[in-house]
């Protein structure tokens, strides 16, 4: 997606599980709030598991975390909102990845 007045997808969001997964691991909802400059993600998750949400401006360097300790919600999915203000590259691109800790 591209930061701006509305969210635009550039293909799929890169989602990488770290270890065995007993449920399909995918982002099921994505919402960008341009007024607040936040992203809300919902993904399939496993209760009592934590996840790291990482970002990159070039899809090569994934060393930056939005949050490295998102605890899974009860149930089959987790929803979390992240402030992405000022994180996009000069071209307005920001890529997100979720990893299971």
N, C-alpha and C positions, 0 to 999 in steps of 0.2 A: 504494500500500500504506500501511498505517497502522502506526506503531510501537506495539508492545504485546507481548502474550504470543505472538502469531502474526502472520504477514504477511497482509494483506488487500489485494487489488487493487481499485483504484477506476478501472476502465477500463484502457486501454492505456498503457504507458509511452511517453512522447513521445521519439522517436528521430529526430534530425535529422542527415543527412549534410551535410558542408560540401564540396561539389564532386562531380564525377562518381564514380560507384561502379560497379565492374564485377561485383560480386556482390550479391545481395539483402542489404540492410542491415536486420537485425532482431536483437532480443534473443531468443536461443533458450532460455536458462535463467535463472532468477531464484531466489535462495534468501536468505531473511532468517534469521539466527541471533539469536534474541532473547536468549540467554544472553550472547553476546559483543557484541551490537549491531553486527553486521556484515552487509553485503549482498554476495553473490557474484553477479556477472553474467557471462554468456557471450553473446557476440554474433558474428554473421558479420563477418569482417574480411579485410583484405588484408595479406599479409606485408610487412614493412618499412614499415608505415604506423603513425603514432601517432594516438591518440584522446584527446579530453578528455571526462571524465565530470563533468557539472555537476549541481547540485541546486538546487531551489527549494522554498519552502514555500507558494507561492501560484500557481505556474505562469505568473507574469508576470516576475519578476526571476530571470534565469538567470546572474547575474554570479559566483556562487560555484562553485568547483571542488572536487570530491573529489580529482581528480588531472587535471592538464592535459597529461600526457605519458605515457600508457599505450602502451607499444610492443606492437604486434600480435605474437601468438604465431606460430610457424611453423604453416602449415596454413590451414584455412578459418575457424577460430574463435579468439577470444581470451577467456580467462577471467581475471577479476581480482576481488579481494575488497577492500572498502572499509569503513572504520570510520565508522559513521553516528551514533555516540553523541552525544546532545545536539543534533542538527541539526534534528529535527522541530519543527514549529510547536507552539504550545500545544495545538492540537487533535490533535496526533499525526501530522500529514500531512507527507510528504516525497516530492517528485517527482524523478525522475532523467532525465537526457538524455545521450545520447552523440553527440559530434560528431567527425567526422574532421578532423584538423589539416591 
